[in-house]
Amino acid sequence: MMVHEREDSMTCGPIMPQGGIQAVETMLYTLDIINARLRHFRIGAHILDDCDKDTYGLEMAVDFIKGKYQKKFSILYLIFL
């Protein structure tokens, strides 16, 4: 998901107010509504920003599937309880 705009450097550009950030906020709002109805467990989200770079997004997806984010980037886990 792209939350930030593409930039030529290794960092992300500014936040895209009309694009990705709205999708993230919608997803988090929906999770809040669902979690309010659940009794014994909560669901969360793992949000990764590809900065509108297809190759970077693919790399993050492969790393996520392989389980590398658990060890390497545990700070990226966003669990809203």
N, C-alpha and C positions, 0 to 999 in steps of 0.2 A: 504494500500500500504506500502510496506517496503522500506524505504529509508536507514535506519541504520541496521547494523547487530544485531543479537541477542546477549545478554549478560546475564550472570547469575544474576546480581544485578538488582535493580529496574530501572536503567538507560539504555539507548540504547548504543549499541556498535558503532564502527566507521561507516562512510558512505560507502555504497556499490556502488563504482563507476560504475560498469558494470550492475547494476540492477535498483533499484528504482529511483535513482537520474536522470537517463536518461529518465525514464518514466515521471517524474515530469517536467523536462525541456521540453520534447516534448509536454506535455499537455499545459504548459504555453506559449510556442511558438505558438501552434495552437490557443489558446485563443487570443493571440495578433493579429494573422492574421484575425481571425473572427471579432474581435472588430474593426479592421481597416475598415472593410466593413459595419459595422452597423452605423446607423445615430443617432438614438434617445435613445439608451440604450447600456449598456455594460454587458457582462457576466463575471463571475469570477469563482474562485475555492475555495473550502474548503478542504484543504489538511491535512490529519491526517497520522501520521507515526505509524505503529503497531510494529515496531522494530522486525519483523519476529516472532512475538508471536501471535498465533491464538486467544488465549483467550483474550488478550489485544485488538486486533482488533475487536473482536466481542463485547466486552464491549463498546468500543468507538462507534461502529455502532449503538448499542441499545441506547446509550446516545444521539447520534445525532438525531435519529428518535424521541426520546422523547422530543427533544428540549433543553436538558440540557446544550449544549455547548453555546447557546446564553447567558445564565445567568452566567455560571460558568467559561467558557474559551473563552470569547469574543476575547481575543488576538489571538486565533488560526484561526480566520477568515482572509483569505488572499484574498483580492479583488484587482485585478490589473486593474486599470483604466488608 
